């Protein structure tokens, strides 16, 4: 079968298409015929830390497809089931998933939409619901709202009844997001958005910040927060992992700061997160309150072109590879 492999080369992520045997599921796994797989920035952009070793490994880690084989001990799934979930080596024609991390793909979703659900929705569930505790009537600020996480945070926030402010360097993207309910769009990549946020919130500040940008806007995010607000650090597309911290604001406003990452999670953590996602957020997808936004779809052979598209930051939402 075809399988893309990835490695770090000269401060970039190099792709190589290989012909490899079809993987067979081990105990507690299911084998799937992959129909679509989604790109994630952390794997394809050098310096984001998800892949630093020089040795190549199978590329991709989320997919959707049909169950074709069952490992020992798997009873929840059956052959032919339409599923989605984490899948190591997802940019291939076949793959294996841990059965306890597999989700039934909602019938209303295309293969491409289903493939674009798992990683982003797990991140947004923790940032906005589990730890962010966003409630109806509250204000949420999303720095870098045109990313996959940003767009999903917007949709989930609106489904919960919140009001959403988003920043982006693209006016065109902000205009498109108005159709998804964006209340206030701020055209900026700089940490200059605090006055506009305060004006929108009548000087109260926001209740939750989702920071996809990184250290360059961290201090401004803190300044834009209200009393007992929460801040989720999700990523650092700006490459800045250090930032000034105003301890006075942290103390006086009783702020709560947390990170959302999978880097140090073991399998028990991942399974617990999958179960929580299935209970609390995936029903919004199944009934249509939230729909994964797929910007462009590429053929499996065109994965390098999809990588270049991601590097150019021209997309809104998710980039997906279709596996015919």
Steps between C-alpha positions, in 0.01 A plus 500: 500500500602867465623671818654844551795530740637819657829610654681816604747617233682837497248667732209380287269201490583270208244256358567168328240271337568130564344167414451300823299195615145553625522523883317241706325603825648381825304421818252779576533656156289520184628506144339751264488577131585870515269725299633838613767642732549853634812715525610643834739793520716356777616217276555690177654828612863475616562623852158413643647213697278208404766336287865577567683173435707466182375145439191477278168375634154448349329838455159606625305429817125532438278336242158366411409178323338157518596225743664212310658293780460449875781436746469262791256613769313758288125463541358850459569527125417274207621468144364773274438754779549862392749646749737787571779558750871515569703296255878489496613509138166639378630613159472153356246265349461291816571557870432384855323676786480427872143376539436707814588820309274426204176693441205419280508749212170693500292415193462869410875546454697432185816293530700821479303669778525192720877485449530864609317449830701306758815699583350848471183409689696336781703821532197726492306284745774547759570866424140618481291252700693280745752754629370819336148447643350743250137581580211665318529878499875504563761654269776294338804641321668272244844618390563351158138412430550384140691187607331163529483537878387862468212426264383208714526709819278760332238240406500336842489837674194605300333163564547562872342846473818705545614812315824470305777743406764378256828633366644423158745653255247445220196722452361249249509220758334716762221579254448129431483426871211742549281232340596270790395758758818698567386801704812717477780450248828680562736530204843470662791268566650741754436528877296817447149362541440578869320837450259346247431205732431732791268711287303194388468368857416839655837500683424172674750289306443151367419190705712260294797537266613231256852593391603323181764760411758474778727718709480812284138560609504334843534823703223664298276197559551540875421872476177419314376261770232585752450397861547127559561443130676195353775482238576192288840485333454273199788577265771738392491554127712810557783280631517692828484268801591763758299806604474769768267404787317774694480346847299796621226426249516129575455574870248784497273357231523143640591364158536135406761406240534152349651321203341256258743242362527127437879477525519344848177302498510124542239267352276511808482880472423476128219248551344710778511807274339304215218386727437856620498631143250234399267592788514877489598635158442242227120517553524861372659365184246223457201735526646774282578770754868475406649391166872456428611763249708348220668765286670288233524132408809350335565157349728266695776539241477879543586509871811718433271761339277490808807553717596807295145633533520464878836677510353793304224554761241564231243246619205548735429200720644163400692353208418137417635224278249270329611137458325338203 
